[in-house]
Amino acid sequence: MITKTKLKEQIDSFPEQFSIDELIERLILIEKIEIGKMQFENNQIISESELDKELDTLFK
């Protein structure tokens, strides 16, 4: 989830004119980064080798 503060920071970092699509893309990226940080902090991540094993089972 994104906070109002982060939203304001992102809008302030844009040039005077920009498209809504550019803003939405940036906000989606920021939200994904925040989710990744929260998952890392909550130890909800897997190692690269574990990921490889899971992918192997999916593509067999």
Jmol script that loads the backbone (N, CA, C; Angstrom):
load data "model"
ATOM      1  N   MET A   1       0.842  -1.169   0.000  1.00  0.00           N
ATOM      2  CA  MET A   1       0.000   0.000   0.000  1.00  0.00           C
ATOM      3  C   MET A   1       0.896   1.244   0.000  1.00  0.00           C
ATOM      4  N   ILE A   2       0.462   2.281  -0.648  1.00  0.00           N
ATOM      5  CA  ILE A   2       1.246   3.509  -0.743  1.00  0.00           C
ATOM      6  C   ILE A   2       0.636   4.571   0.181  1.00  0.00           C
ATOM      7  N   THR A   3       1.496   5.360   0.772  1.00  0.00           N
ATOM      8  CA  THR A   3       1.021   6.416   1.673  1.00  0.00           C
ATOM      9  C   THR A   3       0.808   7.718   0.898  1.00  0.00           C
ATOM     10  N   LYS A   4       0.070   8.626   1.504  1.00  0.00           N
ATOM     11  CA  LYS A   4      -0.137   9.940   0.883  1.00  0.00           C
ATOM     12  C   LYS A   4       1.193  10.665   0.712  1.00  0.00           C
ATOM     13  N   THR A   5       2.056  10.506   1.690  1.00  0.00           N
ATOM     14  CA  THR A   5       3.368  11.162   1.619  1.00  0.00           C
ATOM     15  C   THR A   5       4.139  10.694   0.408  1.00  0.00           C
ATOM     16  N   LYS A   6       4.174   9.374   0.189  1.00  0.00           N
ATOM     17  CA  LYS A   6       4.890   8.840  -0.979  1.00  0.00           C
ATOM     18  C   LYS A   6       4.219   9.287  -2.271  1.00  0.00           C
ATOM     19  N   LEU A   7       2.900   9.344  -2.274  1.00  0.00           N
ATOM     20  CA  LEU A   7       2.178   9.809  -3.449  1.00  0.00           C
ATOM     21  C   LEU A   7       2.555  11.253  -3.765  1.00  0.00           C
ATOM     22  N   LYS A   8       2.574  12.101  -2.741  1.00  0.00           N
ATOM     23  CA  LYS A   8       2.945  13.504  -2.939  1.00  0.00           C
ATOM     24  C   LYS A   8       4.383  13.627  -3.434  1.00  0.00           C
ATOM     25  N   GLU A   9       5.288  12.817  -2.879  1.00  0.00           N
ATOM     26  CA  GLU A   9       6.682  12.847  -3.318  1.00  0.00           C
ATOM     27  C   GLU A   9       6.793  12.493  -4.801  1.00  0.00           C
ATOM     28  N   GLN A  10       6.044  11.480  -5.211  1.00  0.00           N
ATOM     29  CA  GLN A  10       6.096  11.059  -6.608  1.00  0.00           C
ATOM     30  C   GLN A  10       5.533  12.130  -7.533  1.00  0.00           C
ATOM     31  N   ILE A  11       4.424  12.711  -7.150  1.00  0.00           N
ATOM     32  CA  ILE A  11       3.832  13.771  -7.983  1.00  0.00           C
ATOM     33  C   ILE A  11       4.782  14.960  -8.070  1.00  0.00           C
ATOM     34  N   ASP A  12       5.408  15.314  -6.957  1.00  0.00           N
ATOM     35  CA  ASP A  12       6.348  16.440  -6.960  1.00  0.00           C
ATOM     36  C   ASP A  12       7.574  16.161  -7.827  1.00  0.00           C
ATOM     37  N   SER A  13       7.942  14.898  -7.990  1.00  0.00           N
ATOM     38  CA  SER A  13       9.130  14.571  -8.778  1.00  0.00           C
ATOM     39  C   SER A  13       8.866  14.582 -10.285  1.00  0.00           C
ATOM     40  N   PHE A  14       7.605  14.623 -10.682  1.00  0.00           N
ATOM     41  CA  PHE A  14       7.255  14.648 -12.098  1.00  0.00           C
ATOM     42  C   PHE A  14       7.446  16.047 -12.680  1.00  0.00           C
ATOM     43  N   PRO A  15       7.646  16.107 -13.997  1.00  0.00           N
ATOM     44  CA  PRO A  15       7.694  17.426 -14.644  1.00  0.00           C
ATOM     45  C   PRO A  15       6.320  18.102 -14.581  1.00  0.00           C
ATOM     46  N   GLU A  16       6.252  19.321 -15.014  1.00  0.00           N
ATOM     47  CA  GLU A  16       5.013  20.088 -14.942  1.00  0.00           C
ATOM     48  C   GLU A  16       3.876  19.401 -15.711  1.00  0.00           C
ATOM     49  N   GLN A  17       4.198  18.775 -16.831  1.00  0.00           N
ATOM     50  CA  GLN A  17       3.188  18.071 -17.620  1.00  0.00           C
ATOM     51  C   GLN A  17       3.582  16.604 -17.726  1.00  0.00           C
ATOM     52  N   PHE A  18       2.623  15.740 -17.464  1.00  0.00           N
ATOM     53  CA  PHE A  18       2.851  14.298 -17.586  1.00  0.00           C
ATOM     54  C   PHE A  18       1.516  13.615 -17.812  1.00  0.00           C
ATOM     55  N   SER A  19       1.586  12.396 -18.288  1.00  0.00           N
ATOM     56  CA  SER A  19       0.337  11.663 -18.541  1.00  0.00           C
ATOM     57  C   SER A  19      -0.063  10.867 -17.298  1.00  0.00           C
ATOM     58  N   ILE A  20      -1.324  10.586 -17.216  1.00  0.00           N
ATOM     59  CA  ILE A  20      -1.844   9.769 -16.129  1.00  0.00           C
ATOM     60  C   ILE A  20      -1.203   8.383 -16.185  1.00  0.00           C
ATOM     61  N   ASP A  21      -0.976   7.870 -17.391  1.00  0.00           N
ATOM     62  CA  ASP A  21      -0.341   6.562 -17.542  1.00  0.00           C
ATOM     63  C   ASP A  21       1.044   6.539 -16.900  1.00  0.00           C
ATOM     64  N   GLU A  22       1.824   7.606 -17.093  1.00  0.00           N
ATOM     65  CA  GLU A  22       3.151   7.676 -16.481  1.00  0.00           C
ATOM     66  C   GLU A  22       3.059   7.642 -14.957  1.00  0.00           C
ATOM     67  N   LEU A  23       2.110   8.378 -14.424  1.00  0.00           N
ATOM     68  CA  LEU A  23       1.926   8.407 -12.979  1.00  0.00           C
ATOM     69  C   LEU A  23       1.497   7.038 -12.455  1.00  0.00           C
ATOM     70  N   ILE A  24       0.551   6.417 -13.117  1.00  0.00           N
ATOM     71  CA  ILE A  24       0.074   5.107 -12.682  1.00  0.00           C
ATOM     72  C   ILE A  24       1.202   4.081 -12.733  1.00  0.00           C
ATOM     73  N   GLU A  25       1.992   4.091 -13.803  1.00  0.00           N
ATOM     74  CA  GLU A  25       3.119   3.155 -13.908  1.00  0.00           C
ATOM     75  C   GLU A  25       4.091   3.356 -12.753  1.00  0.00           C
ATOM     76  N   ARG A  26       4.388   4.589 -12.432  1.00  0.00           N
ATOM     77  CA  ARG A  26       5.306   4.885 -11.334  1.00  0.00           C
ATOM     78  C   ARG A  26       4.736   4.420 -10.008  1.00  0.00           C
ATOM     79  N   LEU A  27       3.446   4.663  -9.789  1.00  0.00           N
ATOM     80  CA  LEU A  27       2.815   4.265  -8.534  1.00  0.00           C
ATOM     81  C   LEU A  27       2.757   2.751  -8.387  1.00  0.00           C
ATOM     82  N   ILE A  28       2.514   2.055  -9.481  1.00  0.00           N
ATOM     83  CA  ILE A  28       2.511   0.588  -9.433  1.00  0.00           C
ATOM     84  C   ILE A  28       3.905   0.081  -9.072  1.00  0.00           C
ATOM     85  N   LEU A  29       4.926   0.681  -9.660  1.00  0.00           N
ATOM     86  CA  LEU A  29       6.302   0.292  -9.342  1.00  0.00           C
ATOM     87  C   LEU A  29       6.608   0.534  -7.869  1.00  0.00           C
ATOM     88  N   ILE A  30       6.253   1.702  -7.361  1.00  0.00           N
ATOM     89  CA  ILE A  30       6.499   2.032  -5.955  1.00  0.00           C
ATOM     90  C   ILE A  30       5.763   1.054  -5.044  1.00  0.00           C
ATOM     91  N   GLU A  31       4.519   0.733  -5.390  1.00  0.00           N
ATOM     92  CA  GLU A  31       3.757  -0.213  -4.574  1.00  0.00           C
ATOM     93  C   GLU A  31       4.415  -1.588  -4.568  1.00  0.00           C
ATOM     94  N   LYS A  32       4.894  -2.049  -5.719  1.00  0.00           N
ATOM     95  CA  LYS A  32       5.554  -3.355  -5.782  1.00  0.00           C
ATOM     96  C   LYS A  32       6.838  -3.362  -4.954  1.00  0.00           C
ATOM     97  N   ILE A  33       7.562  -2.270  -4.984  1.00  0.00           N
ATOM     98  CA  ILE A  33       8.778  -2.170  -4.180  1.00  0.00           C
ATOM     99  C   ILE A  33       8.432  -2.226  -2.696  1.00  0.00           C
ATOM    100  N   GLU A  34       7.395  -1.509  -2.296  1.00  0.00           N
ATOM    101  CA  GLU A  34       6.967  -1.513  -0.895  1.00  0.00           C
ATOM    102  C   GLU A  34       6.520  -2.907  -0.450  1.00  0.00           C
ATOM    103  N   ILE A  35       5.798  -3.596  -1.309  1.00  0.00           N
ATOM    104  CA  ILE A  35       5.366  -4.956  -0.988  1.00  0.00           C
ATOM    105  C   ILE A  35       6.580  -5.861  -0.823  1.00  0.00           C
ATOM    106  N   GLY A  36       7.555  -5.727  -1.716  1.00  0.00           N
ATOM    107  CA  GLY A  36       8.774  -6.519  -1.615  1.00  0.00           C
ATOM    108  C   GLY A  36       9.530  -6.253  -0.331  1.00  0.00           C
ATOM    109  N   LYS A  37       9.597  -4.997   0.073  1.00  0.00           N
ATOM    110  CA  LYS A  37      10.262  -4.648   1.333  1.00  0.00           C
ATOM    111  C   LYS A  37       9.547  -5.280   2.518  1.00  0.00           C
ATOM    112  N   MET A  38       8.212  -5.211   2.516  1.00  0.00           N
ATOM    113  CA  MET A  38       7.448  -5.799   3.613  1.00  0.00           C
ATOM    114  C   MET A  38       7.633  -7.311   3.659  1.00  0.00           C
ATOM    115  N   GLN A  39       7.648  -7.955   2.499  1.00  0.00           N
ATOM    116  CA  GLN A  39       7.851  -9.394   2.455  1.00  0.00           C
ATOM    117  C   GLN A  39       9.235  -9.758   2.984  1.00  0.00           C
ATOM    118  N   PHE A  40      10.227  -8.969   2.642  1.00  0.00           N
ATOM    119  CA  PHE A  40      11.576  -9.212   3.132  1.00  0.00           C
ATOM    120  C   PHE A  40      11.632  -9.061   4.645  1.00  0.00           C
ATOM    121  N   GLU A  41      11.045  -7.992   5.155  1.00  0.00           N
ATOM    122  CA  GLU A  41      11.043  -7.739   6.603  1.00  0.00           C
ATOM    123  C   GLU A  41      10.309  -8.831   7.365  1.00  0.00           C
ATOM    124  N   ASN A  42       9.283  -9.429   6.749  1.00  0.00           N
ATOM    125  CA  ASN A  42       8.510 -10.488   7.394  1.00  0.00           C
ATOM    126  C   ASN A  42       9.043 -11.876   7.059  1.00  0.00           C
ATOM    127  N   ASN A  43      10.218 -11.912   6.431  1.00  0.00           N
ATOM    128  CA  ASN A  43      10.872 -13.169   6.059  1.00  0.00           C
ATOM    129  C   ASN A  43       9.970 -14.037   5.182  1.00  0.00           C
ATOM    130  N   GLN A  44       9.253 -13.397   4.276  1.00  0.00           N
ATOM    131  CA  GLN A  44       8.369 -14.108   3.353  1.00  0.00           C
ATOM    132  C   GLN A  44       9.016 -14.223   1.979  1.00  0.00           C
ATOM    133  N   ILE A  45      10.282 -14.556   1.976  1.00  0.00           N
ATOM    134  CA  ILE A  45      11.022 -14.658   0.724  1.00  0.00           C
ATOM    135  C   ILE A  45      11.607 -16.058   0.616  1.00  0.00           C
ATOM    136  N   ILE A  46      11.985 -16.429  -0.600  1.00  0.00           N
ATOM    137  CA  ILE A  46      12.651 -17.704  -0.801  1.00  0.00           C
ATOM    138  C   ILE A  46      13.973 -17.443  -1.496  1.00  0.00           C
ATOM    139  N   SER A  47      14.887 -18.377  -1.338  1.00  0.00           N
ATOM    140  CA  SER A  47      16.204 -18.221  -1.954  1.00  0.00           C
ATOM    141  C   SER A  47      16.102 -18.505  -3.452  1.00  0.00           C
ATOM    142  N   GLU A  48      17.149 -18.157  -4.161  1.00  0.00           N
ATOM    143  CA  GLU A  48      17.172 -18.387  -5.604  1.00  0.00           C
ATOM    144  C   GLU A  48      17.133 -19.881  -5.907  1.00  0.00           C
ATOM    145  N   SER A  49      17.818 -20.671  -5.104  1.00  0.00           N
ATOM    146  CA  SER A  49      17.811 -22.126  -5.340  1.00  0.00           C
ATOM    147  C   SER A  49      16.423 -22.712  -5.094  1.00  0.00           C
ATOM    148  N   GLU A  50      15.712 -22.203  -4.078  1.00  0.00           N
ATOM    149  CA  GLU A  50      14.344 -22.659  -3.834  1.00  0.00           C
ATOM    150  C   GLU A  50      13.429 -22.272  -4.992  1.00  0.00           C
ATOM    151  N   LEU A  51      13.644 -21.083  -5.536  1.00  0.00           N
ATOM    152  CA  LEU A  51      12.866 -20.635  -6.684  1.00  0.00           C
ATOM    153  C   LEU A  51      13.125 -21.542  -7.885  1.00  0.00           C
ATOM    154  N   ASP A  52      14.387 -21.877  -8.117  1.00  0.00           N
ATOM    155  CA  ASP A  52      14.729 -22.773  -9.228  1.00  0.00           C
ATOM    156  C   ASP A  52      14.022 -24.115  -9.083  1.00  0.00           C
ATOM    157  N   LYS A  53      13.992 -24.656  -7.858  1.00  0.00           N
ATOM    158  CA  LYS A  53      13.317 -25.935  -7.622  1.00  0.00           C
ATOM    159  C   LYS A  53      11.828 -25.819  -7.921  1.00  0.00           C
ATOM    160  N   GLU A  54      11.203 -24.744  -7.471  1.00  0.00           N
ATOM    161  CA  GLU A  54       9.778 -24.553  -7.726  1.00  0.00           C
ATOM    162  C   GLU A  54       9.494 -24.419  -9.221  1.00  0.00           C
ATOM    163  N   LEU A  55      10.353 -23.684  -9.915  1.00  0.00           N
ATOM    164  CA  LEU A  55      10.159 -23.536 -11.362  1.00  0.00           C
ATOM    165  C   LEU A  55      10.338 -24.859 -12.077  1.00  0.00           C
ATOM    166  N   ASP A  56      11.297 -25.664 -11.636  1.00  0.00           N
ATOM    167  CA  ASP A  56      11.499 -26.980 -12.245  1.00  0.00           C
ATOM    168  C   ASP A  56      10.252 -27.835 -12.107  1.00  0.00           C
ATOM    169  N   THR A  57       9.623 -27.800 -10.940  1.00  0.00           N
ATOM    170  CA  THR A  57       8.422 -28.622 -10.750  1.00  0.00           C
ATOM    171  C   THR A  57       7.255 -28.096 -11.595  1.00  0.00           C
ATOM    172  N   LEU A  58       7.206 -26.800 -11.818  1.00  0.00           N
ATOM    173  CA  LEU A  58       6.121 -26.240 -12.626  1.00  0.00           C
ATOM    174  C   LEU A  58       6.239 -26.597 -14.101  1.00  0.00           C
ATOM    175  N   PHE A  59       7.479 -26.698 -14.588  1.00  0.00           N
ATOM    176  CA  PHE A  59       7.688 -26.912 -16.019  1.00  0.00           C
ATOM    177  C   PHE A  59       7.997 -28.346 -16.374  1.00  0.00           C
ATOM    178  N   LYS A  60       7.739 -29.280 -15.468  1.00  0.00           N
ATOM    179  CA  LYS A  60       7.953 -30.706 -15.796  1.00  0.00           C
ATOM    180  C   LYS A  60       6.715 -31.295 -16.379  1.00  0.00           C
TER     181      LYS A  60
END
end "model"
wireframe off; spacefill off
backbone 0.3
color backbone group
